[in-house]
Amino acid sequence: MKTKSKTEKNVLSSELLILPDGRIFVQSLTQPMAELLCGLNPGDQTIATRAKKLKKENELPNRA
C-alpha cells in the first residue's frame, strides 16, 4: 500500500483552463487560488463571490 508523504498531505491543487477569449475555468478551486484570481480581476463578481464564500467556510468559529 502506498502512503502519502508529509509534504503531499499539505499540498493544495487547482486546475485552470484559460481560453483564448480570456474565460477561465477552474476545477478544485482552493482559497489561495480564489483570492489570486479575485486580485487579478476584482470586477468579476462570480470569482469574488467564490473567494468570499470559501474564506467564510474556512474560518474557525469564534470561541467566547
C-alpha positions in Angstrom: 0.0 0.0 0.0 1.3 3.4 -1.0 1.2 6.2 1.6 1.5 9.9 1.1 4.4 11.8 2.5 4.0 14.6 5.0 4.5 17.2 2.3 1.9 15.7 -0.1 -0.8 15.9 2.6 -0.4 19.7 2.8 -0.5 20.4 -1.0 -3.4 22.3 -2.4 -4.2 21.9 -6.1 -6.4 23.8 -8.5 -6.6 23.2 -12.3 -7.0 26.1 -14.6 -8.1 26.2 -18.3 -7.6 29.6 -19.8 -9.4 30.0 -23.2 -8.3 32.3 -26.0 -11.2 34.7 -25.3 -10.0 35.2 -21.7 -12.5 33.0 -20.0 -11.1 30.9 -17.1 -12.4 27.6 -16.0 -11.2 26.2 -12.6 -11.5 22.8 -11.1 -11.0 22.2 -7.4 -10.9 25.9 -6.5 -8.8 26.4 -3.4 -8.9 29.5 -1.2 -5.5 30.8 -2.3 -6.4 30.4 -5.9 -9.7 32.1 -5.5 -8.0 35.0 -3.8 -5.4 35.2 -6.5 -8.0 35.2 -9.3 -10.0 37.8 -7.5 -7.0 40.0 -7.2 -6.3 39.7 -10.9 -9.8 40.6 -11.8 -11.6 42.2 -8.9 -14.6 43.2 -11.1 -15.6 39.6 -11.7 -18.5 39.1 -9.3 -18.5 35.3 -9.8 -15.0 34.8 -8.6 -15.3 37.5 -5.9 -18.4 35.6 -4.5 -16.5 32.3 -4.5 -13.4 33.8 -2.8 -15.6 35.3 0.0 -17.6 32.1 0.3 -14.5 29.9 0.6 -12.9 32.2 3.1 -16.0 32.2 5.3 -16.2 28.4 5.1 -12.6 28.0 6.1 -12.8 30.4 9.1 -12.7 28.9 12.6 -15.7 29.5 14.7 -15.4 32.2 17.4 -15.0 30.7 20.9 -16.1 33.0 23.6 
